[in-house]
Amino acid sequence: MNKKKIKNKHLNKKSSVIACAFATLLFTVPGYASESNKHHSSKHGAKQINFGPGDHYQHRMPVNPSDYKKLSDISHSAADLPKPLLRKRAEKIAIKLNASEVIADIAPGISYHYWTFNNTVPGPFLRVRQGDTVELSLHNEKNSSHSHAIDLHAVTGPGGGLAVTKVDPGQTKTLLFKATMPGLYVYHCAHGNPATHIANGMYGLILVEPPQGLAKVDHEFYVMQGELYTHGRLGKKGFQAFDSQKMIDERPEYIIFNGRTGALVGDGQLNAKVGDKIRLFIGNAGVAKISSFHIIGEIFDRVYPEASLSSVIKDVQTTIVPAGGASVVEFKVDYPGNYVLVDHALARADRGAWGVLNVTGKKDDTLYLGDTRSHTEHSDEH
């Protein structure tokens, strides 16, 4: 046997060992052990696959849109989040979430079967204080097609809460946990195949404020990037079913902020005035792509990388937000105009990943000055 064949043999053996170790780990983690390699029934009577390593991904769930509530707008407003807590003591906090499946538009004329927390994508922004005891009740609407659950990255315990929150349609379960570490954390559904539930819209952010709170700002906004894997290609009109093969191939048709294309434009845009201090809570649900978050025409004064509130870097142009991760950015707006929020993997803007921060107020010619008229307008003058 030559050296090349011996090397390949050892590589194949090593790969097999790694694959076996991964599978062993997955199937022995508490909360996941009995879920990753079995089927469960849906309301349609068909067996829906909970995928695991090596499982078949040619899965397309039959969906009758008339079976679900139709929403006029799936997007969670970027300005809709609780105010800073400003309290000195830890408390017991009660939070209620509903797992609900609805029909809403990705874009005009393109509808989708979203799976949500509280009828929006992302779900509610949750805000607690370090040391709080949180009683979180998760209810699954009775007309849901699947069982659901919640994994909060702020939770220390099996599955981040999954082990005690697996709820069938019509069922409610309660998780009690202590918020031990400050930071900004992703939460998401983790029942069955977590990637499917996340890709369909079941994600959000939870902020655990440190005891001293955060520095005062004029505006806080909540922005979360996600991916949609539709059976029809980008822009295809009509109802679009989830495509599991595109998900496993990591080929999203839409990459969006706050649930749909155009969610942070027009009526949904972020608004501020010259001189305001802004804080953005940025999350990335994934399930596949890393976000390179950037605001065109702005520089972040302060960035808390990977949402660690105990560390800060300054004067940053673009910050990485990993899949299943978050970041906090702060900056002062100094000049009026429209500032475009993007994932600076800019091809994704054409898939929906962009929004607008509109700033009003007085111009400062020492900061920015030039003729903004187009070449055509200049030509028309002669």
C-alpha positions in Angstrom: 0.0 0.0 0.0 1.5 3.4 -1.0 1.9 6.4 1.4 -1.1 8.2 -0.2 -3.5 5.3 0.3 -2.3 4.9 3.9 -2.8 8.6 4.6 -6.3 8.5 3.1 -7.2 5.5 5.2 -6.1 7.3 8.3 -8.1 10.4 7.3 -11.2 8.3 6.7 -10.8 6.6 10.0 -10.3 10.0 11.8 -13.4 11.4 10.0 -15.5 8.4 11.1 -14.3 8.8 14.7 -15.2 12.5 14.7 -18.7 11.8 13.2 -19.4 9.1 15.8 -18.2 11.4 18.6 -20.5 14.2 17.4 -23.5 11.8 17.1 -22.8 10.4 20.6 -22.7 14.0 22.0 -25.9 15.0 20.3 -27.9 12.0 21.4 -26.7 12.1 25.0 -27.2 15.8 25.8 -30.1 16.1 28.2 -33.3 17.4 26.6 -32.2 16.4 23.1 -31.6 12.7 23.6 -35.1 11.4 22.7 -35.9 14.1 20.1 -33.3 14.0 17.4 -33.9 10.6 15.9 -37.6 10.0 16.0 -40.8 11.1 14.3 -43.7 13.0 15.8 -47.3 13.5 14.7 -48.6 16.8 13.4 -52.1 18.0 13.2 -52.2 16.9 9.6 -51.9 13.2 10.7 -48.7 12.8 8.7 -45.4 11.9 10.4 -43.1 14.9 10.5 -39.4 14.1 10.7 -37.1 15.3 13.5 -33.9 15.4 11.6 -30.5 14.4 12.9 -27.1 13.6 11.4 -27.6 11.5 8.2 -31.4 11.8 8.2 -33.3 12.4 5.0 -34.1 16.0 4.3 -36.6 15.7 1.5 -39.4 16.9 3.7 -42.3 19.1 2.7 -45.1 19.6 5.1 -48.5 20.1 3.5 -49.9 23.5 4.5 -53.4 24.8 3.9 -53.0 28.6 4.5 -56.7 28.9 5.4 -56.1 26.8 8.5 -54.1 29.6 10.1 -54.6 33.2 11.1 -53.6 35.8 8.5 -51.6 38.7 9.8 -51.2 42.0 8.0 -47.6 42.5 9.2 -45.3 39.8 10.8 -42.5 42.2 11.6 -41.7 43.3 15.2 -41.2 47.0 15.4 -37.6 48.0 16.1 -38.8 50.6 18.5 -41.0 48.2 20.5 -38.9 47.1 23.5 -39.2 47.6 27.3 -37.6 50.6 28.9 -34.5 50.2 31.0 -35.3 48.7 34.4 -33.7 51.2 36.8 -34.2 49.2 39.9 -31.7 48.3 42.6 -32.9 44.8 43.7 -33.4 41.5 41.9 -37.1 40.4 41.7 -39.2 37.5 40.5 -40.4 38.2 37.0 -43.3 36.5 35.1 -43.1 36.2 31.3 -45.7 34.7 29.1 -45.0 33.6 25.5 -47.3 32.0 22.9 -46.0 29.7 20.2 -48.3 30.6 17.3 -48.3 29.7 13.6 -49.6 32.3 11.2 -49.7 33.3 7.5 -48.1 36.6 6.7 -46.2 38.3 3.8 -42.5 38.1 3.3 -42.9 40.8 0.6 -46.0 42.1 -1.2 -47.8 39.2 -2.9 -45.5 36.6 -1.3 -46.9 34.8 1.8 -45.4 32.3 4.1 -46.3 29.9 7.0 -44.4 31.6 9.9 -43.9 30.0 13.2 -43.7 32.7 15.9 -43.4 33.7 19.5 -46.4 36.1 20.2 -47.3 36.6 16.5 -44.2 38.6 15.5 -40.7 37.9 14.0 -38.6 38.3 16.0 -40.5 37.5 19.2 -40.8 40.0 22.1 -37.7 41.7 23.4 -37.3 40.3 27.0 -35.6 42.4 29.6 -34.6 41.3 33.1 -32.0 42.2 35.7 -29.0 40.1 36.7 -30.1 38.1 39.7 -33.8 38.0 38.8 -35.7 34.8 39.1 -37.7 34.4 35.9 -40.9 32.4 35.6 -41.5 31.8 31.9 -44.7 30.2 30.7 -44.8 28.9 27.2 -48.2 28.1 25.6 -48.6 26.4 22.3 -51.7 27.4 20.3 -54.0 24.5 19.8 -54.0 24.8 16.0 -50.3 24.6 15.7 -48.9 22.0 13.2 -46.0 21.1 15.5 -44.9 20.8 19.1 -42.7 23.7 20.2 -40.2 24.6 23.0 -37.8 27.3 24.0 -34.1 27.5 24.5 -32.8 30.7 26.0 -29.1 31.3 25.8 -29.3 33.2 29.0 -30.3 30.1 30.9 -27.9 27.7 32.7 -29.5 24.3 32.6 -30.3 21.4 30.2 -31.2 22.7 26.7 -31.4 26.2 28.0 -35.0 25.4 29.1 -35.8 22.9 26.3 -35.9 20.0 28.8 -38.9 21.4 30.6 -40.8 23.4 28.0 -41.7 20.9 25.3 -45.3 21.8 24.6 -47.8 20.0 22.3 -50.6 22.0 20.6 -52.9 23.4 23.3 -50.5 22.7 26.1 -48.7 25.2 28.5 -45.5 24.6 30.5 -43.5 26.7 32.8 -39.7 27.2 33.3 -38.2 28.8 36.4 -34.6 30.1 36.0 -32.2 32.6 37.5 -30.6 35.2 35.3 -27.0 34.8 36.5 -24.9 36.4 33.8 -25.4 39.9 32.3 -25.5 40.2 28.5 -27.7 40.1 25.4 -28.8 36.6 24.5 -30.7 34.9 21.7 -33.7 32.7 22.5 -35.3 30.3 20.0 -37.5 27.3 19.6 -35.5 24.0 20.0 -38.1 21.3 19.6 -37.5 18.5 17.1 -35.1 19.9 14.6 -34.2 23.4 16.0 -33.0 24.7 12.7 -36.4 24.3 11.1 -38.2 26.1 13.9 -35.7 28.9 13.9 -35.8 29.3 10.1 -39.6 29.6 10.2 -39.4 32.5 12.6 -39.2 31.3 16.2 -36.4 33.5 17.7 -35.8 36.7 19.7 -33.5 38.4 22.2 -33.4 38.6 26.0 -31.3 41.3 27.7 -30.0 40.6 31.2 -29.0 44.0 32.5 -26.1 44.3 35.0 -27.1 45.7 38.5 -25.8 49.1 37.6 -27.8 49.2 34.4 -26.6 50.5 31.0 -25.5 54.1 30.2 -28.4 56.4 29.3 -29.2 56.9 25.6 -31.9 58.7 23.7 -33.2 55.8 21.7 -32.9 52.0 21.9 -33.8 49.8 18.9 -34.2 46.0 18.4 -33.0 44.5 15.1 -32.7 40.9 14.4 -31.5 39.2 11.2 -33.0 35.9 10.0 -33.2 33.6 7.0 -36.2 32.2 5.1 -35.9 29.1 2.9 -38.8 29.1 0.5 -39.7 26.5 -2.1 -40.1 29.2 -4.8 -37.1 31.3 -5.9 -36.5 34.8 -4.7 -39.4 37.0 -5.8 -41.7 34.2 -6.7 -45.3 35.3 -6.0 -48.0 33.4 -4.1 -47.8 31.2 -1.1 -44.4 29.8 -0.5 -43.7 26.6 1.5 -40.7 26.0 3.6 -37.9 24.1 1.7 -35.9 21.9 4.0 -33.4 20.9 1.4 -32.4 24.6 0.8 -32.0 24.9 4.6 -29.6 21.9 4.9 -27.7 23.3 1.8 -27.6 26.7 3.5 -29.2 28.5 0.6 -31.7 31.0 1.9 -33.9 32.8 -0.6 -34.5 35.7 1.8 -32.2 37.2 4.4 -34.2 39.7 6.3 -34.3 42.1 9.3 -37.3 41.8 11.6 -39.2 39.1 9.8 -39.7 40.3 6.3 -38.4 42.5 3.5 -38.9 46.2 4.1 -39.6 45.8 7.8 -37.2 48.7 8.7 -38.2 51.0 5.8 -41.0 53.6 5.6 -43.4 53.2 8.5 -40.9 50.8 10.1 -37.8 52.9 9.8 -35.8 53.9 12.8 -36.1 57.6 13.7 -33.8 60.0 15.6 -32.6 63.6 15.7 -29.2 65.2 15.3 -27.4 64.9 18.6 -29.2 61.8 19.8 -27.4 58.9 21.3 -28.5 55.5 19.9 -28.2 52.0 21.2 -29.0 49.1 18.9 -29.5 45.6 20.2 -28.5 43.4 17.2 -29.3 39.6 17.0 -28.7 37.0 14.3 -31.0 34.0 14.4 -29.1 32.3 11.5 -29.5 29.4 10.9 -26.5 29.4 8.6 -25.1 32.9 7.9 -22.8 35.1 9.9 -23.9 38.8 9.8 -21.5 41.7 9.2 -23.5 44.5 10.6 -22.8 48.0 9.3 -24.6 51.3 9.1 -23.7 53.2 5.9 -22.4 56.7 6.8 -21.9 56.0 10.6 -19.1 54.8 12.8 -20.0 52.9 16.0 -18.6 54.8 19.0 -18.9 51.7 21.2 -19.4 48.0 20.4 -19.9 45.3 22.9 -18.6 42.4 20.8 -20.7 39.2 20.9 -22.9 41.2 23.4 -20.5 40.8 26.3 -21.4 43.8 28.5 -18.1 43.5 30.4 -16.0 44.4 27.4 -16.2 47.2 24.9 -14.3 48.3 21.8 -14.4 51.8 20.2 -14.5 53.4 16.8 -15.8 50.3 14.8 -17.0 50.3 11.2 -18.6 46.8 11.0 -19.2 44.2 13.7 -19.6 40.5 13.3 -22.8 38.9 14.7 -22.5 35.1 14.6 -25.4 32.9 13.9 -27.1 32.4 17.3 -25.3 35.4 18.7 -25.8 39.1 19.3 -24.0 42.5 19.6 -24.8 45.9 21.2 -23.7 49.0 19.3 -23.9 52.7 20.5 -23.3 55.9 18.5 -24.3 59.5 18.3 -25.9 60.9 15.2 -24.3 64.1 14.0 -25.8 64.9 10.6 -29.3 64.7 9.1 -30.3 62.2 6.4 -31.0 58.5 5.8 -28.5 56.0 7.1 -28.8 52.5 5.7 -28.5 49.4 8.0 -27.0 46.4 6.1 -25.3 43.1 6.4 -22.1 44.2 4.6 -22.1 40.9 2.7 -23.9 43.3 0.4 -25.4 40.8 -2.0 -27.8 40.1 0.9 -29.4 43.5 0.6 -31.1 42.2 -2.6 -32.5 39.3 -0.5 -34.0 41.8 2.0 -31.2 42.5 4.6 -31.4 46.3 4.8 -33.2 49.1 6.7 -33.2 52.8 7.3 -32.3 55.1 10.2 -33.8 58.5 9.4 -32.1 61.5 11.2 -33.7 64.9 11.2 -32.1 68.2 12.4 -29.7 70.9 11.5 -26.8 70.3 9.0 -23.2 70.9 10.0 -21.2 72.0 7.0 -17.9 71.5 8.8 -18.7 67.8 9.1 -20.2 67.0 5.6 -20.6 69.3 2.6 -21.1 68.7 -1.1 -23.4 69.0 -4.1 -25.9 66.2 -3.8 -27.6 66.9 -7.2 -27.3 64.3 -9.9 -25.3 64.7 -13.1 -28.6 64.8 -15.0 -29.8 67.7 -12.9 -26.6 69.6 -13.7 -27.0 68.9 -17.4 -30.6 70.2 -17.4 -29.3 73.6 -16.2 -27.4 74.2 -19.5 
